[in-house]
């Protein structure tokens, strides 16, 4: 029987944690909310009003 290397153990643990986090609904909701908040923040930093936005795309 071959001894288990530290690298293999760490790889297994990280893989398990990544899968658990990916499948966790609260983590998915956090990233969704974080993305929406980031887009809104950037929107307000660069575009001050809807009229300014309409002038840019027109």
ZIGIUR-V128700 format. One line per field, one symbol per residue. psi: psi as a letter, one per 30 degrees, with the letter a starting at -180 (. if undefined). A space follows every 10 residues. Layout:
BEGIN
psi = ???
END
This chain:
BEGIN
psi = kkkkleeeee eeeeeeeeee eefkeeeeee eeeeeeeeee eeefefjfle eeeeeef.
END
